[in-house]
Amino acid sequence: MVVEQDHTYSRASSTGPSVGGIWQQFSVPENVQLSLFSINFLRNINEYLAVVDAPLVDLRFNPSGCLLLASEKDAATLESNVKMQRQEGAKVCLMSPEQLQNKFPWINIEGVAVASYGMEDEGWFDARALLQGLRRKVQSMGVLLCQGEVTRLITSSSQAETSSGEPVVLRRIHKVHVKMDKSLEYQPVECAAVVNAAGAWSGKIAELAGIGKGLPGTLQGTKLPVEPRKRYVHLWHCPQGPGLETPLVADINGVYFRREGLGSKYLGGCSPTEEEEPDPTNLEVDHDFFRNKVWPHLVQRVPSFKTLEVQSAWAGYYDYNTFDQNGVVGPHPLVVNMYFATGFSGRGLQHAPGIGRAVAEVVLEGQFKTINMSPFLFTRFYVGEKLQEFSIL
């Protein structure tokens, strides 16, 4: 059974701040491997998600590539990343400023020391089409989709010790209380395993299981560091803008954009600094953020964007991992039947196929089989080992 608060997904990252991008240009090898699996999944989507007597899934995948720009300060890191990405099988190349301007003459190369470009299997796709295709497939397989809110987890406990001799309490979840939509009643659901894939709200679900409720500095007191962070996406029209060959561009300063359709429209945005983080209790759009922070950088990199006209904007949530902005995958060390698939900080959509496979492997077989996701385990928060990803939009 899948419990979902909102079947319209109006607050979900897949339909909010996501621009449907997929790329292999990461600094963590496992993230590259996840993207390589995902692109194979997406290119062969109807081998996985076809349903008898139903229309085929059309993701409208646009393989225009992704272009990452780096300054002199970050050039060595980008070059090292590309070497690793190629070793993992990604079709990525480095470009000098001159090569960059020859291929994309609309780019102002000021401040760019080097760029990396995904030549194959990068671009963007229809996020909602993938979401609806997954829903339709699992329903055809007998999965119950329940609209409601998880309000309580019923657990049993036993005493144990860690390998270092620290006393701990092991917990097992037996029942999940689900408050039904538009009702004061709840439904108790017995369970053998709980997958916490609640996105921006997964930290609250973890707290219901007692995670993070122990003494600070202990394994029992270690929280799941995932919280909602509001992000904006703007859509603008610019007839003088870059043409159909435009890739998804990630600039030095964090501003990104891509083409949207064939009518001189573009999507884009930028993550705020810690000091600029907006209030996550609402989904109101701060248009001044685009006007004062995003637009000037867009114009600096693509001068033709000076004449752009914003047509619409929206906001949504990242399931933001405040520890190292990387995903949390696999079992909790103390709540023995809770498994995580959360904290991807904006990359959850493109990595969803690989993450789903990884969680299924560890639930059914007790270990990761295809991609070793051990670096993404919860225990890194307790020992303080960050898995830092430097290629984040």
C-alpha positions as CSV (number, residue, x, y, z in Angstrom):
1,M,0.0,0.0,0.0
2,V,1.1,3.6,-0.8
3,V,-0.1,6.4,1.5
4,E,-0.1,9.8,-0.2
5,Q,-1.4,13.0,1.4
6,D,-2.3,14.6,-1.9
7,H,-3.1,12.7,-5.0
8,T,-2.9,15.9,-7.1
9,Y,0.8,16.1,-6.1
10,S,0.5,19.9,-6.1
11,R,3.2,20.1,-3.3
12,A,5.4,17.3,-4.5
13,S,8.9,17.9,-5.9
14,S,8.1,16.0,-9.1
15,T,5.5,18.6,-10.1
16,G,6.8,21.7,-8.2
17,P,10.4,22.8,-8.6
18,S,11.4,19.9,-10.9
19,V,12.3,20.9,-14.5
20,G,12.5,17.2,-15.4
21,G,16.3,17.2,-16.0
22,I,18.5,14.1,-16.2
23,W,22.2,14.1,-16.4
24,Q,25.3,12.1,-15.4
25,Q,27.5,15.0,-14.5
26,F,27.9,14.3,-10.8
27,S,30.9,14.2,-8.4
28,V,29.7,11.0,-6.6
29,P,30.2,7.8,-8.7
30,E,27.0,6.2,-7.3
31,N,25.0,9.2,-8.5
32,V,26.4,8.7,-12.0
33,Q,25.5,5.0,-11.9
34,L,21.9,5.9,-10.8
35,S,21.6,8.3,-13.7
36,L,22.9,5.7,-16.2
37,F,20.3,3.2,-15.0
38,S,17.6,5.9,-15.0
39,I,18.2,6.9,-18.6
40,N,18.0,3.3,-19.7
41,F,14.7,3.0,-17.8
42,L,13.3,6.1,-19.4
43,R,14.3,5.2,-22.9
44,N,12.7,1.8,-22.5
45,I,9.8,3.1,-20.4
46,N,7.1,1.0,-21.9
47,E,9.0,-2.2,-21.3
48,Y,8.7,-1.4,-17.6
49,L,5.4,0.5,-17.3
50,A,3.1,-0.7,-20.1
51,V,-0.3,-1.7,-19.0
52,V,-2.6,-4.0,-21.1
53,D,-5.3,-2.0,-23.0
54,A,-3.9,1.3,-21.9
55,P,-2.1,4.0,-23.9
56,L,1.7,3.9,-24.0
57,V,3.6,6.2,-21.7
58,D,5.1,9.2,-23.6
59,L,7.7,11.0,-21.5
60,R,8.5,13.5,-24.4
61,F,12.2,13.0,-23.6
62,N,14.3,15.8,-25.1
63,P,18.0,14.7,-25.5
64,S,19.5,18.1,-25.8
65,G,22.1,17.5,-23.2
66,C,23.3,19.4,-20.1
67,L,26.0,22.0,-20.0
68,L,27.9,22.8,-16.8
69,L,30.1,25.9,-16.6
70,A,33.0,26.3,-14.2
71,S,35.2,29.2,-13.2
72,E,39.0,29.0,-12.8
73,K,38.5,28.1,-9.1
74,D,36.3,25.1,-9.9
75,A,38.0,24.0,-13.1
76,A,40.2,21.2,-11.7
77,T,37.2,19.7,-9.8
78,L,35.1,19.7,-13.0
79,E,37.9,18.1,-15.0
80,S,38.3,15.4,-12.3
81,N,34.6,14.8,-12.2
82,V,34.5,14.3,-16.0
83,K,37.3,11.8,-15.8
84,M,35.4,9.8,-13.3
85,Q,32.1,10.1,-15.2
86,R,33.7,8.7,-18.3
87,Q,35.1,5.8,-16.3
88,E,31.6,5.0,-15.2
89,G,30.4,5.0,-18.8
90,A,28.9,8.5,-19.3
91,K,29.4,10.2,-22.6
92,V,30.7,13.5,-21.4
93,C,33.3,15.9,-22.8
94,L,35.2,18.9,-21.7
95,M,35.0,22.2,-23.7
96,S,37.3,25.2,-23.6
97,P,35.8,28.6,-23.7
98,E,36.5,28.9,-27.4
99,Q,34.9,25.5,-28.2
100,L,31.9,26.6,-26.0
101,Q,31.4,29.7,-28.0
102,N,31.8,28.0,-31.3
103,K,29.1,25.5,-30.4
104,F,26.8,27.9,-28.6
105,P,27.4,31.4,-30.0
106,W,24.7,32.9,-27.8
107,I,26.8,32.3,-24.6
108,N,28.9,35.0,-23.1
109,I,32.0,33.1,-22.0
110,E,33.3,35.8,-19.6
111,G,34.4,34.1,-16.4
112,V,34.2,30.5,-17.8
113,A,37.4,28.5,-17.6
114,V,36.0,25.2,-18.7
115,A,32.7,23.5,-19.4
116,S,31.4,19.9,-19.4
117,Y,28.8,18.8,-21.9
118,G,26.7,15.6,-21.9
119,M,26.8,14.4,-25.5
120,E,24.3,11.5,-25.0
121,D,21.5,10.5,-22.7
122,E,21.1,13.9,-21.0
123,G,18.3,16.4,-21.3
124,W,14.8,16.5,-19.8
125,F,11.4,14.8,-19.8
126,D,7.8,15.1,-18.7
127,A,7.9,14.6,-14.9
128,R,4.2,14.3,-14.5
129,A,4.0,11.7,-17.3
130,L,6.5,9.5,-15.4
131,L,4.6,9.9,-12.1
132,Q,1.3,9.0,-13.7
133,G,2.9,6.1,-15.5
134,L,4.3,4.7,-12.3
135,R,1.0,5.1,-10.5
136,R,-0.9,3.3,-13.3
137,K,1.5,0.4,-13.4
138,V,1.6,-0.3,-9.7
139,Q,-2.2,-0.1,-9.5
140,S,-2.4,-2.7,-12.3
141,M,-0.2,-4.9,-10.2
142,G,-2.6,-4.7,-7.2
143,V,-1.0,-1.9,-5.1
144,L,-3.5,0.1,-3.1
145,L,-3.1,3.9,-3.3
146,C,-4.5,5.5,-0.2
147,Q,-5.1,9.2,0.2
148,G,-4.5,10.0,3.8
149,E,-1.9,11.1,6.4
150,V,0.3,8.9,8.5
151,T,-0.2,10.1,12.1
152,R,1.2,7.4,14.3
153,L,3.5,4.3,14.1
154,I,2.9,1.5,16.6
155,T,6.2,-0.1,17.6
156,S,7.6,-2.8,19.9
157,S,11.1,-2.5,21.4
158,S,14.0,-4.6,22.8
159,Q,17.3,-3.7,24.4
160,A,20.6,-4.2,22.5
161,E,24.2,-2.8,22.2
162,T,26.2,-1.4,19.3
163,S,29.5,-2.8,18.4
164,S,31.1,-0.1,20.5
165,G,29.1,-1.1,23.6
166,E,26.6,1.8,23.4
167,P,23.2,0.6,24.8
168,V,20.4,1.1,22.3
169,V,16.7,0.3,21.9
170,L,15.7,-1.6,18.8
171,R,12.3,-0.9,17.5
172,R,10.0,-2.7,15.0
173,I,6.9,-1.1,13.4
174,H,3.8,-3.2,13.5
175,K,1.0,-0.9,12.6
176,V,0.7,2.4,10.8
177,H,-2.2,4.7,11.7
178,V,-3.5,6.5,8.6
179,K,-5.9,9.4,9.0
180,M,-8.3,9.2,6.1
181,D,-8.8,12.2,3.8
182,K,-11.6,14.6,4.9
183,S,-12.4,12.4,7.9
184,L,-11.7,12.4,11.7
185,E,-11.2,8.6,11.5
186,Y,-8.0,6.7,11.1
187,Q,-7.3,3.3,9.7
188,P,-4.7,1.0,11.4
189,V,-2.6,-0.9,8.8
190,E,-0.5,-3.8,9.8
191,C,2.9,-3.9,8.1
192,A,6.1,-6.0,7.8
193,A,8.1,-3.1,6.3
194,V,7.8,0.7,6.0
195,V,9.5,2.7,3.3
196,N,9.8,6.3,4.2
197,A,9.6,8.0,0.9
198,A,7.7,11.0,2.2
199,G,9.9,13.5,0.6
200,A,10.1,16.9,2.3
201,W,8.0,15.5,5.2
202,S,10.1,12.3,5.7
203,G,11.7,13.8,8.8
204,K,8.3,14.0,10.5
205,I,7.6,10.4,9.7
206,A,11.0,9.4,11.1
207,E,10.1,11.2,14.4
208,L,6.9,9.1,14.6
209,A,9.1,6.0,14.8
210,G,11.2,7.6,17.6
211,I,14.2,8.4,15.4
212,G,16.2,11.2,16.9
213,K,14.4,11.1,20.2
214,G,17.4,9.9,22.2
215,L,20.3,11.8,23.8
216,P,22.2,14.1,21.5
217,G,25.4,12.6,20.1
218,T,24.0,9.0,20.4
219,L,22.8,6.8,17.6
220,Q,19.4,6.9,19.1
221,G,19.5,10.7,19.2
222,T,20.5,11.1,15.6
223,K,17.8,12.7,13.6
224,L,16.9,12.3,9.9
225,P,18.2,15.7,8.6
226,V,15.6,16.2,5.9
227,E,13.3,19.2,5.8
228,P,11.2,21.1,3.2
229,R,13.0,23.8,1.3
230,K,10.9,26.0,-1.1
231,R,12.2,26.5,-4.6
232,Y,10.9,28.6,-7.5
233,V,10.7,27.9,-11.2
234,H,10.0,30.7,-13.7
235,L,8.7,30.4,-17.2
236,W,9.6,33.2,-19.6
237,H,9.2,34.0,-23.3
238,C,12.1,35.4,-25.3
239,P,11.9,35.3,-29.2
240,Q,15.5,36.5,-29.4
241,G,16.7,33.8,-27.1
242,P,18.8,30.6,-27.9
243,G,17.4,28.2,-30.4
244,L,16.4,24.6,-30.5
245,E,19.9,23.3,-29.8
246,T,19.8,24.8,-26.3
247,P,20.8,22.3,-23.6
248,L,20.0,22.5,-19.9
249,V,22.6,25.1,-18.8
250,A,24.0,25.3,-15.2
251,D,26.0,28.5,-14.7
252,I,28.9,29.2,-12.4
253,N,26.6,31.0,-9.9
254,G,24.0,28.3,-9.6
255,V,21.5,29.8,-12.1
256,Y,20.1,27.3,-14.5
257,F,17.7,27.3,-17.5
258,R,16.5,25.1,-20.4
259,R,14.3,25.5,-23.4
260,E,10.6,24.6,-23.0
261,G,8.8,23.5,-26.1
262,L,9.3,25.1,-29.5
263,G,7.8,28.6,-29.0
264,S,10.8,30.5,-27.6
265,K,10.0,29.7,-24.0
266,Y,12.4,28.8,-21.2
267,L,12.3,27.4,-17.7
268,G,14.8,28.3,-15.0
269,G,15.7,29.4,-11.6
270,C,18.4,29.3,-8.9
271,S,18.7,27.9,-5.4
272,P,18.9,30.6,-2.7
273,T,21.8,30.9,-0.2
274,E,21.2,29.9,3.4
275,E,20.5,33.5,4.3
276,E,18.0,33.8,1.4
277,E,16.0,30.7,2.2
278,P,12.3,31.5,1.8
279,D,9.5,30.6,4.3
280,P,8.6,27.0,3.5
281,T,5.1,27.2,5.2
282,N,3.5,28.4,2.0
283,L,4.0,28.1,-1.7
284,E,3.8,31.8,-2.6
285,V,6.3,32.9,-5.3
286,D,8.7,35.8,-4.6
287,H,8.9,37.5,-7.9
288,D,11.6,39.9,-6.6
289,F,13.9,36.9,-6.2
290,F,13.8,36.3,-10.0
291,R,14.0,40.0,-10.8
292,N,16.9,40.8,-8.5
293,K,18.8,37.5,-8.3
294,V,18.1,35.3,-11.3
295,W,17.5,37.6,-14.2
296,P,20.7,39.7,-13.9
297,H,22.8,36.5,-14.1
298,L,20.8,35.2,-17.0
299,V,21.4,38.4,-18.9
300,Q,25.1,38.3,-18.1
301,R,25.5,34.8,-19.5
302,V,22.9,35.1,-22.4
303,P,22.6,38.8,-23.4
304,S,19.5,38.1,-25.5
305,F,17.6,37.3,-22.3
306,K,17.6,41.0,-21.6
307,T,14.3,41.2,-23.5
308,L,12.6,38.2,-21.8
309,E,9.1,38.4,-20.4
310,V,8.1,36.2,-17.5
311,Q,4.8,34.4,-18.2
312,S,4.3,32.3,-15.1
313,A,6.0,31.0,-12.0
314,W,5.4,28.4,-9.3
315,A,6.9,27.0,-6.2
316,G,7.4,23.5,-4.8
317,Y,9.5,21.6,-2.2
318,Y,12.9,20.0,-2.2
319,D,13.3,17.1,0.3
320,Y,16.5,18.9,1.4
321,N,19.2,16.9,3.3
322,T,20.7,19.6,5.5
323,F,23.7,17.3,6.3
324,D,25.3,16.8,2.9
325,Q,22.5,17.3,0.2
326,N,22.6,13.7,-0.8
327,G,20.0,11.0,-0.6
328,V,19.3,8.6,2.3
329,V,18.8,5.1,1.1
330,G,18.3,1.8,2.9
331,P,17.4,0.6,6.5
332,H,17.5,2.5,9.7
333,P,20.0,0.8,12.1
334,L,17.6,0.8,15.1
335,V,14.1,0.9,13.6
336,V,14.8,-2.4,11.9
337,N,11.9,-2.4,9.4
338,M,12.0,1.2,8.3
339,Y,13.7,1.9,5.0
340,F,14.6,5.3,3.6
341,A,14.3,6.8,0.1
342,T,14.5,10.5,0.7
343,G,16.7,13.6,1.0
344,F,17.7,13.9,-2.6
345,S,17.7,17.7,-2.5
346,G,16.3,18.1,-6.0
347,R,17.5,14.9,-7.8
348,G,14.9,12.5,-6.6
349,L,12.9,12.5,-9.8
350,Q,15.8,11.6,-12.2
351,H,17.1,8.9,-9.8
352,A,13.8,7.5,-8.8
353,P,14.0,4.3,-10.9
354,G,17.5,3.4,-9.5
355,I,16.5,4.3,-6.0
356,G,13.3,2.2,-6.2
357,R,15.4,-0.8,-7.4
358,A,17.9,-0.3,-4.6
359,V,15.3,-0.2,-1.8
360,A,13.5,-3.2,-3.3
361,E,16.8,-5.1,-3.2
362,V,17.6,-4.3,0.4
363,V,14.0,-5.1,1.6
364,L,13.7,-8.4,-0.3
365,E,17.3,-9.6,-0.2
366,G,18.8,-7.8,2.7
367,Q,21.5,-6.1,0.7
368,F,22.2,-3.8,-2.3
369,K,22.8,-6.0,-5.4
370,T,23.3,-3.8,-8.5
371,I,24.6,-0.4,-7.2
372,N,26.3,-0.3,-3.9
373,M,24.4,2.4,-2.1
374,S,26.1,1.9,1.3
375,P,27.6,5.5,1.2
376,F,23.9,6.7,1.4
377,L,23.0,4.8,4.6
378,F,21.6,6.7,7.6
379,T,24.6,5.8,9.8
380,R,26.7,8.4,8.1
381,F,24.8,11.1,10.1
382,Y,25.8,9.5,13.4
383,V,29.5,9.1,12.5
384,G,29.7,12.5,10.8
385,E,30.9,11.3,7.3
386,K,29.5,13.6,4.7
387,L,28.8,12.3,1.1
388,Q,29.2,15.7,-0.5
389,E,27.8,16.1,-4.0
390,F,29.1,19.2,-5.8
391,S,26.9,19.1,-8.9
392,I,23.6,20.3,-7.5
393,L,21.0,22.6,-9.2
